[in-house]
Protein backbone atom coordinates (compact mmCIF):
# COMPACT_ATOMS: atom_id res chain seq x y z
CA UNK A 1 0.00 0.00 0.00
CA UNK A 2 1.37 3.44 -0.89
CA UNK A 3 1.54 5.24 2.45
CA UNK A 4 1.45 9.02 2.40
CA UNK A 5 4.07 10.77 4.54
CA UNK A 6 1.15 12.45 6.33
CA UNK A 7 -0.18 9.08 7.52
CA UNK A 8 0.91 8.80 11.17
CA UNK A 9 -0.32 5.67 12.93
CA UNK A 10 -0.65 5.88 16.71
CA UNK A 11 -2.51 2.86 18.12
CA UNK A 12 -2.79 4.29 21.62
CA UNK A 13 -5.80 2.28 22.76
CA UNK A 14 -4.08 -1.06 22.23
CA UNK A 15 -1.47 0.01 24.80
CA UNK A 16 -4.16 -0.23 27.49
CA UNK A 17 -3.99 -4.00 27.17
CA UNK A 18 -6.44 -6.91 26.95
CA UNK A 19 -8.60 -5.83 29.89
CA UNK A 20 -10.07 -3.04 27.76
CA UNK A 21 -10.56 -4.81 24.43
CA UNK A 22 -10.40 -8.11 22.60
CA UNK A 23 -8.48 -8.96 19.46
CA UNK A 24 -11.03 -10.13 16.87
CA UNK A 25 -11.20 -11.19 13.25
CA UNK A 26 -13.50 -9.50 10.74
CA UNK A 27 -16.12 -11.52 8.91
CA UNK A 28 -15.44 -12.79 5.41
CA UNK A 29 -18.00 -11.38 2.99
CA UNK A 30 -19.02 -12.75 -0.43
CA UNK A 31 -18.80 -9.35 -2.13
CA UNK A 32 -17.24 -5.92 -1.78
CA UNK A 33 -18.80 -3.06 -3.72
CA UNK A 34 -17.48 0.36 -2.83
CA UNK A 35 -20.44 2.71 -2.43
CA UNK A 36 -18.90 5.70 -0.66
CA UNK A 37 -15.44 6.90 0.21
CA UNK A 38 -14.78 10.15 2.03
CA UNK A 39 -11.64 11.48 0.39
CA UNK A 40 -11.81 14.79 2.26
CA UNK A 41 -11.72 12.94 5.60
CA UNK A 42 -9.10 10.53 4.24
CA UNK A 43 -6.84 13.44 3.34
CA UNK A 44 -6.89 14.56 6.97
CA UNK A 45 -5.22 11.30 8.04
CA UNK A 46 -3.00 10.65 5.03
CA UNK A 47 -5.16 8.01 3.32
CA UNK A 48 -6.60 9.88 0.35
CA UNK A 49 -4.07 8.38 -2.07
CA UNK A 50 -5.34 4.82 -1.59
CA UNK A 51 -6.51 3.15 -4.77
CA UNK A 52 -10.03 1.74 -4.71
CA UNK A 53 -8.46 -1.71 -4.54
CA UNK A 54 -6.44 -0.80 -1.44
CA UNK A 55 -9.45 1.01 0.02
CA UNK A 56 -11.57 -2.14 -0.24
CA UNK A 57 -8.76 -4.23 1.20
CA UNK A 58 -8.54 -2.06 4.32
CA UNK A 59 -12.14 -0.97 4.79
CA UNK A 60 -14.05 -3.91 3.29
CA UNK A 61 -11.84 -6.91 4.02
CA UNK A 62 -10.46 -5.02 7.03
CA UNK A 63 -6.81 -5.83 6.49
CA UNK A 64 -4.91 -3.75 9.08
CA UNK A 65 -3.36 -0.52 7.90
CA UNK A 66 0.42 -0.20 8.34
CA UNK A 67 1.42 0.35 11.94
CA UNK A 68 -1.91 -0.88 13.34
CA UNK A 69 -2.20 -3.89 15.67
CA UNK A 70 -5.36 -5.34 14.11
CA UNK A 71 -9.04 -5.14 15.04
CA UNK A 72 -9.96 -4.62 18.70
CA UNK A 73 -13.51 -5.06 20.00
CA UNK A 74 -13.76 -2.52 22.81
CA UNK A 75 -15.24 -3.52 26.17
CA UNK A 76 -17.89 -1.37 27.82
CA UNK A 77 -21.22 -1.47 29.64
CA UNK A 78 -24.04 1.02 29.54
CA UNK A 79 -27.45 2.23 30.56
CA UNK A 80 -29.94 1.61 27.76
CA UNK A 81 -33.03 3.73 28.30
CA UNK A 82 -31.77 4.00 31.89
CA UNK A 83 -31.63 0.25 32.48
CA UNK A 84 -28.12 -1.01 33.19
CA UNK A 85 -26.79 -3.61 30.78
CA UNK A 86 -23.53 -5.39 31.70
CA UNK A 87 -23.55 -7.44 28.48
CA UNK A 88 -22.57 -4.72 26.02
CA UNK A 89 -19.33 -4.10 24.15
CA UNK A 90 -18.47 -3.87 20.46
CA UNK A 91 -20.87 -6.49 19.14
CA UNK A 92 -20.82 -5.71 15.42
CA UNK A 93 -17.82 -3.48 15.02
CA UNK A 94 -14.35 -2.77 16.32
CA UNK A 95 -11.54 -0.25 16.49
CA UNK A 96 -9.70 -0.68 13.19
CA UNK A 97 -6.92 1.84 13.74
CA UNK A 98 -5.79 5.13 15.22
CA UNK A 99 -3.75 7.89 13.61
CA UNK A 100 -2.91 11.55 13.94
CA UNK A 101 -4.32 14.20 11.65
CA UNK A 102 -2.43 17.24 10.41
CA UNK A 103 -3.04 19.14 13.63
CA UNK A 104 -1.80 16.27 15.76
CA UNK A 105 -5.24 15.23 16.95
CA UNK A 106 -5.70 11.50 17.55
CA UNK A 107 -8.48 9.98 15.43
CA UNK A 108 -10.06 6.52 15.38
CA UNK A 109 -11.29 4.39 12.54
CA UNK A 110 -14.23 2.43 13.91
CA UNK A 111 -16.32 -0.12 12.05
CA UNK A 112 -19.93 -1.17 12.00
CA UNK A 113 -21.19 -4.41 10.47
CA UNK A 114 -17.88 -6.28 10.45
CA UNK A 115 -19.05 -9.53 12.04
CA UNK A 116 -19.47 -11.14 15.42
CA UNK A 117 -17.27 -10.52 18.45
CA UNK A 118 -17.29 -11.84 22.02
CA UNK A 119 -19.89 -9.13 22.72
CA UNK A 120 -22.36 -9.92 19.93
CA UNK A 121 -24.72 -11.86 22.17
CA UNK A 122 -27.31 -13.34 19.77
CA UNK A 123 -26.69 -10.79 16.99
CA UNK A 124 -25.18 -11.55 13.60
CA UNK A 125 -22.69 -8.67 13.76
CA UNK A 126 -23.92 -7.27 10.46
CA UNK A 127 -25.18 -3.87 9.29
CA UNK A 128 -27.91 -3.31 6.76
CA UNK A 129 -27.01 -1.27 3.71
CA UNK A 130 -29.94 1.01 4.54
CA UNK A 131 -28.46 1.64 7.98
CA UNK A 132 -25.13 2.51 6.39
CA UNK A 133 -26.73 4.88 3.88
CA UNK A 134 -28.62 6.61 6.69
CA UNK A 135 -25.46 7.07 8.76
CA UNK A 136 -23.55 8.58 5.84
CA UNK A 137 -26.36 11.06 5.26
CA UNK A 138 -26.78 11.99 8.93
CA UNK A 139 -23.07 12.53 9.59
CA UNK A 140 -22.70 14.63 6.44
CA UNK A 141 -25.52 17.02 7.27
CA UNK A 142 -24.53 17.28 10.93
CA UNK A 143 -21.04 18.32 9.91
CA UNK A 144 -22.53 20.86 7.51
CA UNK A 145 -24.60 22.32 10.36
CA UNK A 146 -21.65 22.69 12.70
CA UNK A 147 -22.22 19.72 15.00
CA UNK A 148 -19.13 17.94 16.42
CA UNK A 149 -19.67 14.59 14.75
CA UNK A 150 -18.00 11.44 13.58
CA UNK A 151 -17.57 11.39 9.83
CA UNK A 152 -18.68 8.52 7.66
CA UNK A 153 -15.42 7.36 6.11
CA UNK A 154 -16.38 4.40 3.97
CA UNK A 155 -19.42 2.34 2.98
CA UNK A 156 -18.96 -0.98 1.20
CA UNK A 157 -21.81 -3.30 0.24
CA UNK A 158 -21.01 -6.88 1.19
CA UNK A 159 -23.46 -9.09 -0.69
CA UNK A 160 -25.35 -10.84 2.11
CA UNK A 161 -29.11 -11.07 2.63
CA UNK A 162 -29.97 -10.06 6.18
CA UNK A 163 -33.12 -10.78 8.15
CA UNK A 164 -34.37 -7.92 10.29
CA UNK A 165 -37.54 -7.48 12.29
CA UNK A 166 -37.83 -3.73 11.82
CA UNK A 167 -37.48 -3.44 8.03
CA UNK A 168 -38.49 -5.52 4.99
CA UNK A 169 -36.31 -8.61 4.76
CA UNK A 170 -34.16 -10.01 3.34
CA UNK A 171 -32.25 -6.76 3.05
CA UNK A 172 -28.80 -5.88 1.78
CA UNK A 173 -25.68 -5.79 3.95
CA UNK A 174 -22.77 -3.39 4.29
CA UNK A 175 -19.66 -2.45 6.24
CA UNK A 176 -19.39 1.12 7.48
CA UNK A 177 -16.21 2.76 8.73
CA UNK A 178 -16.36 6.04 10.64
CA UNK A 179 -13.62 8.49 11.57
CA UNK A 180 -13.92 10.17 14.96
CA UNK A 181 -11.91 11.63 17.81
CA UNK A 182 -12.51 8.80 20.28
CA UNK A 183 -14.59 5.66 20.79
CA UNK A 184 -14.07 5.65 24.57
CA UNK A 185 -17.57 5.85 25.96
CA UNK A 186 -19.05 6.72 29.30
CA UNK A 187 -19.83 3.01 29.35
CA UNK A 188 -16.11 2.18 29.19
CA UNK A 189 -15.78 3.71 32.67
CA UNK A 190 -19.00 2.02 33.78
CA UNK A 191 -17.60 -1.40 33.04
CA UNK A 192 -14.54 -0.77 35.21
CA UNK A 193 -16.73 0.60 38.00
CA UNK A 194 -19.11 -2.38 37.75
CA UNK A 195 -16.21 -4.68 38.62
CA UNK A 196 -14.93 -2.35 41.31
CA UNK A 197 -11.68 -1.77 39.43
CA UNK A 198 -10.42 1.56 40.72
CA UNK A 199 -7.09 0.75 39.05
CA UNK A 200 -8.81 0.58 35.66
CA UNK A 201 -10.62 3.85 36.34
CA UNK A 202 -7.27 5.49 37.13
CA UNK A 203 -5.80 4.05 33.94
CA UNK A 204 -8.71 5.38 31.88
CA UNK A 205 -8.54 8.80 33.52
CA UNK A 206 -4.88 9.17 32.60
CA UNK A 207 -5.37 7.76 29.11
CA UNK A 208 -8.28 10.08 28.33
CA UNK A 209 -6.71 13.09 30.03
CA UNK A 210 -3.38 12.83 28.26
CA UNK A 211 -4.78 12.11 24.80
CA UNK A 212 -7.99 14.13 24.63
CA UNK A 213 -7.95 16.73 27.44
CA UNK A 214 -4.26 17.51 27.98
CA UNK A 215 -5.09 20.74 29.79
CA UNK A 216 -6.26 18.67 32.76
CA UNK A 217 -3.62 17.92 35.37
CA UNK A 218 -2.43 14.34 35.80
CA UNK A 219 -4.63 12.39 38.20
CA UNK A 220 -7.33 15.08 38.32
CA UNK A 221 -10.50 13.02 37.80
CA UNK A 222 -12.84 15.89 38.65
CA UNK A 223 -10.96 18.15 36.25
CA UNK A 224 -11.38 15.53 33.57
CA UNK A 225 -15.11 15.34 34.31
CA UNK A 226 -15.32 19.14 33.95
CA UNK A 227 -13.71 18.90 30.52
CA UNK A 228 -16.11 16.13 29.44
CA UNK A 229 -19.07 18.11 30.83
CA UNK A 230 -18.03 21.15 28.78
CA UNK A 231 -17.59 19.11 25.60
CA UNK A 232 -20.94 17.37 26.15
CA UNK A 233 -22.71 20.68 26.73
CA UNK A 234 -21.33 22.01 23.44
CA UNK A 235 -22.44 18.89 21.57
CA UNK A 236 -25.95 18.99 23.04
CA UNK A 237 -26.40 22.67 22.25
CA UNK A 238 -25.37 22.10 18.67
CA UNK A 239 -27.80 19.22 18.27
CA UNK A 240 -30.55 21.59 19.34
CA UNK A 241 -29.43 24.40 17.04
CA UNK A 242 -29.23 21.92 14.16
CA UNK A 243 -32.75 20.65 14.87
CA UNK A 244 -31.39 17.13 15.38
CA UNK A 245 -32.72 14.22 17.45
CA UNK A 246 -30.14 11.51 18.08
CA UNK A 247 -32.74 9.00 19.16
CA UNK A 248 -30.72 6.70 21.44
CA UNK A 249 -28.79 8.64 24.06
CA UNK A 250 -27.60 5.68 26.09
CA UNK A 251 -24.35 5.87 28.04
CA UNK A 252 -22.61 3.70 25.46
CA UNK A 253 -23.50 6.26 22.78
CA UNK A 254 -21.75 9.22 24.40
CA UNK A 255 -17.99 9.54 24.35
CA UNK A 256 -15.31 11.43 26.26
CA UNK A 257 -14.60 14.00 23.53
CA UNK A 258 -18.16 15.26 23.08
CA UNK A 259 -18.41 14.04 19.52
CA UNK A 260 -21.69 12.65 18.22
CA UNK A 261 -21.65 9.15 16.68
CA UNK A 262 -23.58 5.94 16.02
CA UNK A 263 -26.61 7.14 14.09
CA UNK A 264 -29.48 4.67 14.22
CA UNK A 265 -33.01 6.07 14.52
CA UNK A 266 -32.05 9.72 14.07
CA UNK A 267 -34.28 12.50 12.72
CA UNK A 268 -34.04 16.16 11.80
CA UNK A 269 -36.97 18.28 12.94
CA UNK A 270 -39.56 19.09 10.28
CA UNK A 271 -40.62 22.00 12.51
CA UNK A 272 -40.34 23.11 16.12
CA UNK A 273 -41.68 20.28 18.29
CA UNK A 274 -40.19 19.74 21.76
CA UNK A 275 -41.68 16.25 22.02
CA UNK A 276 -40.45 15.01 18.64
CA UNK A 277 -38.81 11.56 18.93
CA UNK A 278 -36.63 9.64 16.51
CA UNK A 279 -36.92 6.06 17.73
CA UNK A 280 -40.21 4.23 17.20
CA UNK A 281 -39.53 2.32 20.42
CA UNK A 282 -39.08 5.47 22.54
CA UNK A 283 -42.66 5.29 23.78
CA UNK A 284 -42.12 7.59 26.77
CA UNK A 285 -40.28 10.26 24.80
CA UNK A 286 -37.21 9.85 27.02
CA UNK A 287 -34.92 11.03 24.23
CA UNK A 288 -37.26 13.53 22.59
CA UNK A 289 -35.79 16.65 20.99
CA UNK A 290 -36.15 18.99 23.98
CA UNK A 291 -35.20 16.30 26.51
CA UNK A 292 -31.75 15.72 25.02
CA UNK A 293 -30.00 18.08 27.47
CA UNK A 294 -31.65 16.24 30.37
CA UNK A 295 -30.57 12.89 28.89
CA UNK A 296 -26.97 13.96 28.42
CA UNK A 297 -26.80 15.36 31.96
CA UNK A 298 -28.22 12.12 33.38
CA UNK A 299 -25.53 10.19 31.54
CA UNK A 300 -22.86 12.52 32.87
CA UNK A 301 -24.05 11.75 36.40
CA UNK A 302 -23.44 8.06 35.69
CA UNK A 303 -19.91 8.86 34.57
CA UNK A 304 -19.39 10.90 37.73
CA UNK A 305 -20.56 7.93 39.78
CA UNK A 306 -17.80 5.83 38.24
CA UNK A 307 -15.17 8.46 39.04
CA UNK A 308 -16.15 8.37 42.71
CA UNK A 309 -13.92 5.31 42.95
CA UNK A 310 -10.90 7.60 42.52
CA UNK A 311 -12.10 11.11 43.46
CA UNK A 312 -14.02 12.93 46.17
CA UNK A 313 -17.73 13.50 45.63
CA UNK A 314 -17.74 17.28 46.17
CA UNK A 315 -15.49 18.31 43.25
CA UNK A 316 -17.28 15.82 41.01
CA UNK A 317 -20.62 17.37 41.96
CA UNK A 318 -19.19 20.82 41.26
CA UNK A 319 -18.08 19.63 37.84
CA UNK A 320 -21.56 18.28 37.10
CA UNK A 321 -23.14 21.55 38.20
CA UNK A 322 -21.26 23.25 35.41
CA UNK A 323 -23.37 21.54 32.75
CA UNK A 324 -26.41 23.81 32.92
CA UNK A 325 -24.57 27.14 32.61
CA UNK A 326 -22.24 25.70 29.95
CA UNK A 327 -25.18 24.39 27.94
CA UNK A 328 -26.92 27.79 27.93
CA UNK A 329 -23.70 29.54 26.88
CA UNK A 330 -23.13 27.01 24.12
CA UNK A 331 -26.75 27.23 22.98
CA UNK A 332 -26.47 30.99 22.55
CA UNK A 333 -23.22 30.55 20.64
CA UNK A 334 -24.65 27.81 18.43
CA UNK A 335 -27.70 29.86 17.45
CA UNK A 336 -25.55 32.89 16.69
CA UNK A 337 -23.34 30.75 14.50
CA UNK A 338 -26.29 29.28 12.65
CA UNK A 339 -27.74 32.77 12.11
CA UNK A 340 -24.37 34.07 11.00
CA UNK A 341 -24.01 36.99 13.40
CA UNK A 342 -21.43 38.06 15.98
CA UNK A 343 -21.90 38.07 19.72
CA UNK A 344 -23.12 41.30 21.28
CA UNK A 345 -22.94 40.17 24.89
CA UNK A 346 -24.94 37.81 27.06
CA UNK A 347 -28.15 39.84 27.32
CA UNK A 348 -28.48 40.60 23.61
CA UNK A 349 -27.44 37.09 22.63
CA UNK A 350 -30.02 35.58 24.97
CA UNK A 351 -32.67 37.88 23.53
CA UNK A 352 -31.85 36.61 20.06
CA UNK A 353 -32.01 32.99 21.22
CA UNK A 354 -35.36 33.52 22.93
CA UNK A 355 -36.96 35.36 20.02
CA UNK A 356 -35.67 32.82 17.51
CA UNK A 357 -37.25 29.96 19.45
CA UNK A 358 -40.47 31.94 19.85
CA UNK A 359 -40.68 32.55 16.10
CA UNK A 360 -39.94 28.90 15.33
CA UNK A 361 -42.64 27.87 17.79
CA UNK A 362 -45.21 30.23 16.33
CA UNK A 363 -44.28 29.44 12.72
CA UNK A 364 -44.85 25.73 13.29
CA UNK A 365 -45.27 23.49 10.27
CA UNK A 366 -45.65 26.42 7.89
CA UNK A 367 -42.20 27.75 8.70
CA UNK A 368 -40.36 24.56 9.57
CA UNK A 369 -37.01 24.58 11.35
CA UNK A 370 -34.20 24.88 8.84
CA UNK A 371 -35.74 27.50 6.52
CA UNK A 372 -35.39 30.24 9.15
CA UNK A 373 -31.63 29.74 9.37
CA UNK A 374 -31.36 29.60 5.60
CA UNK A 375 -33.41 32.75 5.06
CA UNK A 376 -31.75 34.91 7.72
CA UNK A 377 -28.08 33.95 7.62
CA UNK A 378 -26.01 37.07 8.30
CA UNK A 379 -28.94 38.98 9.75
CA UNK A 380 -29.67 42.35 8.15
CA UNK A 381 -27.69 41.33 5.04
CA UNK A 382 -30.37 38.74 4.25
CA UNK A 383 -33.34 41.04 4.82
CA UNK A 384 -34.21 41.79 1.19
CA UNK A 385 -33.67 38.16 0.15
CA UNK A 386 -35.78 36.72 2.98
CA UNK A 387 -38.64 39.19 2.59
CA UNK A 388 -38.85 38.50 -1.14
CA UNK A 389 -38.60 34.73 -0.75
CA UNK A 390 -41.17 31.94 -0.56
CA UNK A 391 -41.72 32.39 3.19
CA UNK A 392 -42.12 36.18 3.11
CA UNK A 393 -45.73 36.03 4.33
CA UNK A 394 -44.60 34.24 7.48
CA UNK A 395 -42.24 37.05 8.39
CA UNK A 396 -44.68 39.44 10.00
CA UNK A 397 -46.39 39.95 13.34
CA UNK A 398 -45.14 40.52 16.87
CA UNK A 399 -42.97 37.42 17.14
CA UNK A 400 -41.22 38.23 13.89
CA UNK A 401 -40.76 41.86 14.86
CA UNK A 402 -39.11 40.83 18.13
CA UNK A 403 -36.86 38.37 16.27
CA UNK A 404 -35.89 40.93 13.64
CA UNK A 405 -35.07 43.53 16.29
CA UNK A 406 -32.86 41.08 18.18
CA UNK A 407 -31.22 39.82 14.98
CA UNK A 408 -30.51 43.26 13.54
CA UNK A 409 -28.82 44.30 16.78
CA UNK A 410 -26.07 41.85 15.89
CA UNK A 411 -23.38 42.53 13.32
CA UNK A 412 -23.35 40.06 10.40
CA UNK A 413 -20.48 37.60 10.40
CA UNK A 414 -18.95 37.17 6.93
CA UNK A 415 -21.98 38.33 4.94
CA UNK A 416 -20.05 37.61 1.75
CA UNK A 417 -21.12 34.00 2.22
CA UNK A 418 -24.52 34.99 0.86
CA UNK A 419 -22.94 35.21 -2.59
CA UNK A 420 -22.74 31.42 -2.69
CA UNK A 421 -25.34 29.95 -5.08
CA UNK A 422 -26.71 27.77 -2.26
CA UNK A 423 -28.55 30.82 -0.92
CA UNK A 424 -30.41 31.41 -4.16
CA UNK A 425 -32.17 28.05 -3.79
CA UNK A 426 -34.12 26.18 -1.12
CA UNK A 427 -32.62 25.20 2.26
CA UNK A 428 -30.81 21.88 2.37
CA UNK A 429 -32.76 19.68 4.74
CA UNK A 430 -32.97 15.94 5.37
CA UNK A 431 -36.41 14.92 6.53
CA UNK A 432 -37.56 11.33 6.76
CA UNK A 433 -39.54 11.27 3.51
CA UNK A 434 -36.46 12.27 1.53
CA UNK A 435 -34.31 9.69 3.32
CA UNK A 436 -36.82 6.98 2.46
CA UNK A 437 -36.97 8.13 -1.17
CA UNK A 438 -33.18 7.98 -1.45
CA UNK A 439 -33.20 4.47 -0.04
CA UNK A 440 -36.08 3.37 -2.27
CA UNK A 441 -34.09 4.35 -5.36
CA UNK A 442 -31.18 2.18 -4.15
CA UNK A 443 -33.35 -0.68 -2.99
CA UNK A 444 -35.60 -1.02 -6.03
CA UNK A 445 -33.36 0.04 -8.90
CA UNK A 446 -29.82 0.13 -7.49
CA UNK A 447 -29.93 3.81 -8.37
CA UNK A 448 -27.30 5.67 -6.34
CA UNK A 449 -27.87 8.93 -8.19
CA UNK A 450 -30.20 10.52 -5.59
CA UNK A 451 -27.81 9.53 -2.77
CA UNK A 452 -24.79 11.00 -4.53
CA UNK A 453 -26.68 14.12 -5.56
CA UNK A 454 -27.83 14.66 -1.98
CA UNK A 455 -24.30 14.36 -0.63
CA UNK A 456 -23.12 16.86 -3.23
CA UNK A 457 -25.80 19.35 -2.15
CA UNK A 458 -24.94 18.84 1.52
CA UNK A 459 -21.27 19.45 0.74
CA UNK A 460 -22.19 22.65 -1.11
CA UNK A 461 -24.18 23.77 1.94
CA UNK A 462 -21.22 23.02 4.20
CA UNK A 463 -18.88 25.01 2.01
CA UNK A 464 -21.36 27.89 1.77
CA UNK A 465 -21.39 28.29 5.56
CA UNK A 466 -17.72 27.51 6.16
N, C-alpha and C positions, 0 to 999 in steps of 0.2 A: 504494500500500500504506500503510495506517495504521501509522506507526512510533511505538512507545511511547517516551516520553522516556528510559526505562531501557535502550533499545537503543543500544549504544555500539560501532560498528564500529571495528576496529583491525587492518587487514590487514598485520600486521608481516612475515609470511613473504615477501610479494611484494616487500618492500623489499630482499631479498637479491639479487634480480635473476635473469636467465634461466639462469644457470649452475646453479641449484638447483631449477628447475622449469620446466615447459613450459605455456604457455597452450593450453587444449584446448576443444573443444566437446562438450557432452553429446549422447548419442544422442537421436534422436527416436523416441518410443514410440507404438504404436497406441492405447494405453489408459492411463488413470491412475485407479486406484481406491484411495482412501485406506483403509489397513487399520489403521494405528496412528499416533497422534501423542502425543508426550510433553509434555503441557501443563505439568507440573511443571518439567521441564527447560527448556522454552521460556520460562517465567516468569523463570528465572534470567538469561536473556540478552535479555529484553525483547521476546520474540516470541510470547507466549501470546495476544495479541489478534488474531492473524492469522485471517481467515476461512478456512474449508476451501478456498475457491477460491484465495485467496492462498497458502495452505500448499502446495497442489498445484503452483501456478506456480513456487514457489521450491524445493520439495523433490521434485518429480516431473519438471517440465520444466526445472528447474535454472536458472531465470532468476536472475541475481545479486541478492542483497539490496542495499538502499541502502548506499553507501559501500564496496562490495566490488569488487575488480578483475576478477572473473570466475574461472572454474575454472582451477586450476593442478594439473597432474600432477607430483607431487614426484619428484625423482630420488634414487635410493639403490641400493645393492648389498646383499649379505647372504650369510651362511652359511646354507644350508638343509641341515639334518641334518649340519652341519659340513663341507659341501662348498661352496666359494665360488662364488657366481653373480654375474657382473658384468652380467647382462642383466635385472636387476630394475628396479623403479620402479613408480609407480602405473599398473597395467595395466588395472584395471577400476573405478577410482575417482579422486577428486581432492579437493583442498582447496577447499571451496565458500565458505568465509568464516571470518573471525576476529572476535571481539568480546569485550568485557569483561563479566564478571558483576557482581553487586552488590557484591562484595568487591574488585573491581578485578582479579581473576584473568583472564588471557587464555585463551580457549577457542576451539577449532576446530570447525567443521562439516566433517566428512569424509564422502565418499560411497562407496558400494560398489554396483557394477552399473550404472554410468552410461555405459557404452560404451567403445570402444577409445581408446587413447592411443598415443603413440610407444613405450610400454613394454609393450604388450599381447602382444608376440610373436605366437603363433598363436592366442591366446584371442579370444573374442568380446566380452569386456568386460562380460558380463552376470552377474547374480546370480539364482540360483533363489529362488523364493518360499519354499521350505522352508528354505533357508539364511538368509533374512531372518527368518523366524519363529524359528528356533533362536537367532539372535543377540539378538533382542529378549528372549527368555526368559532366556538366559544372563546378559546384562547386568543384567536386573532382579533376579535372585536374587543375583548377586554383590554388587550394591549393598546389598541387604537383609542380607547376611551381613558387611558391613563391609569389603569388598575395594575398594581404589582402582581404579575401572573407568570406561571409557567408558560413556556412556549411549546406548541406542538412542533416537534422536530422532524418526525418521519411517520408516514402511514403506509404500510405495506399489506396488501390483501394476500391471504394465505391459503385460500382454496379449500377450506373445510365448511361443512354444513352444520351449523350449530342449532341446538334446540333450546329455546328460551320460553319462559312462561309469560313474559310481559311484552312480547312482540311476535308478529307472524313468523312461524318456523316451518322448515329449516331456513336459517338466515346465514348470510355470508360472514366470514371471519377475517380478522386483521390483527396486526401487531402495530401498536403505537409506541413511539418513543417521545418523551418530553424532555425539555431542557429547563432546569430550574435551579435556584440558589441552594436549596437544601431539601432533602427528603426526611430529615429528622423531625418527627412529629411530637406533639404533646404526649401522644400515646407511647412513644419510645421511653419517656421518663416514667410513665404510668406502669409499664412492665417492670422496670427496676424497682419501683416502690412497692408493687404488688408482692414481690418476693423479698421485700425488706432489705434490699441491697443498697445500703447507703454508699458503699464503695463504687457501685455502678453509677449512682446519681452524681457523685463527685467527678467521676470520669467524664460523664456526659456534660456536666457543667463546664469543665475545663475545655473539652473538645469544642463545644458550641461557642463558648466565650472567645476562645483564641481564633477560631476560623470565621465566625460570623458577626461577633460583637466585640472586636478587639479593644474598644474603648472601656470595657468593663475590667475592673481589676481582677487578677487571679484569685480564685476561690470565693468571689463575691456572688453568691447565689441570688441574693435579693437584687443586686445590681443587674444581673443577667435577666431576672424576671422583669425588671423595669424596662430593659431594652426590648424584650419580647412583647410586653404590654404596649409600648409605643409603636412598634412595627405592626402589631395586630390592630391597634386603633386606626392607623393610617389605612390599612387594607380594608377594614370594615367601612370606613367613611367613603372610600373610593368605590366600593361596591354600591353603596347607596347613591352616590352621585352619578354612577353609570346606569342606574336603574336595573341592577343585576340581583338575581336571587340564586344563590349557590345551590340550595336544595337540601344538602346533607352536611350540616356543620357538626359532625362528630369530632371527638378529640383526635382521631386518627387522620382527620382531613384538615388539620391546622398544623402548620410547621413553625419552626423557631425563627424563621427570617421574615414572617409576615408576607408570604407570597402565596397567592391563591393557586390551587391545583386540584386535580382529580374531578373533572366535570362530568357528572352523571346526569341527574334530572334537573339541569339548570334551566333558567328562563330569564329573558329580558322583559321588563315591564311594558305592556302595551300602553298603559296609562297609570297615573298615580293611584295606587291601591295598597294601603299598608298591610292588608291581610293576604296579599297575593302569594301563593305557594308554588314551588316548582315540582315537588315530588308528589305523585298521585297517592303515595302511602303516608304522607304527612297529614293525617286526618285531624290532628289537633292544631295545626298551624304553628308548630313549635319553631320551625325555621322559615316562617313567612318573612316577606321583604322587610317590614319594619321591626321585626324581632331579631334580626341578625346581630345587632349590637349586643343585645341581651345574651344571645347564644354564644357569641365569642367571649364575652366576659365570664359566663358560666364555665366555659372550657378553660379559661385562664385560671379560674379558681381551682380547678382540678390539677393544673400544672403546679400551682403554688402549694397545694397539698402534698405533692411529691417532693418538693424542695424542702419541706419541713423536716425531712430526714437529715438535712445537712445545714439548715439555717434556722434562725429564730423566727417566731411567728410574726412579731411586730413589724420588722422591716419588710417582710413579705406582704403583709396586709397593706402597708404604706405603698408598696409598689402596685398592688392591685387597685388601690384607690386612685391611682393616677389614670386609670383607663377612661373614666367619664370625661374629665377635663381634656384629655388628649384627643378623645374621639370628637368632641365638639370643635376643638381647634382644627383638627384635620378635616372635618366636614365643611367648615367654612372655607378652608383652603381648596378643597376639592371642587366645591361649587364655583369658586372664583376662577379656578383653572378651566373648568368646563365652559364657563361663560366668557372666558378670554379677557378678564379684567384684572387690574392690579389691586392689591390690598390697600385699604384706606384706614385701617385700624379696626379694632375689635368691634366697636359699636356699629360702624357702618357696614362692616362685613357681615355681622349677624343680621342686620336689617335686610341685607340683600338675600341671605339664606332664607330668612323667614318669609319674605315676600315672594321669592321664587317658589317655595313649597306651597304657599297659599294659592298662587296662580295655577300651579300644576294641579292642585286639588280641585279648584273651581273649574278648570278647563276640562278635566275628566277625559272621557273617551274621545271627545271632539278634538282636543289638543294633543293627547298622547303624552309621552314622556320625552323622547329624544327630539322631536321637532322644535321644542323651545330652545334647546341648546344649539341646534343647527341655525335657527332663525336669528338668534341674538348674540352669536359669538362676537366678541369685541365691542359689546355694548352699543354706544351711540353710533359707532361706525356702521352698524348693521341696520340702523333705524329705517332708512328708505327702502332697503331690500326687504326687510321683514314686513313692513306695512304695505308693501305692494305685492306680497307673496300670497300663496294659497290659503294661509291661515290669518290673513289680515283682519277678518271680521271677528276673530277671537280676541284680538288685541285691543280691547276697550273695556271700560268699566272701572270700578274702584280698585279691584285687585290688580288689574293691569297697570293702572296709574301708579299704585304704590310700588309695584315691581319696577316700572320704568324709572321712577324717581330714584330708587335705590341703585339701580343699574347705572344710570347716567351720572351718579355721583362718582363712580369709579372710572379711572383712566383706562382706556383700552390697552391691552397687551398685544403687541405685534399685530396691529390691524391689517397689515399688508397680507396676512394669511387669507383674507377674504378674496384676494385676487385668484386664488386657486379655483379651477373649474368645478370642484366638488360643491362649492357654495352656490353655484347657479342651478343645481339640481336638487332632488329630494334628499332628506336626511338618510344616512345609511343605518338601517336598523336590522334586527335579526329576531323577528317574532316567530312563534312556533309554526304558524302556517307556512312561512317561507322555508324554515328548516325542513319541514315534512315534504315540501315540494322539491327541494334539492335532493333529498334522499329518494323520493319516488322516481326521479329521473335516473338515478344510479341503479336503483333496485329493478326497475322494469325494463329499462333500455340500455343499461350500462353507459349512460350519458353523463359524463363528468363535466360537461360544459357549464351548466349552472353553478356547480360547486366552484370551479376555477374562476368563473366570472365574478362570483360573490367575493372570493378571496381577493381578487384584483381590486374590486371596489372598496373593500375594507382597507386594503393597503393604501389606496389613494386617500381615504379618509384619515388614516393615520398620518400620512405625510402632510396632508393639508393642515393638521393641527399641531404638527411637530414644532 
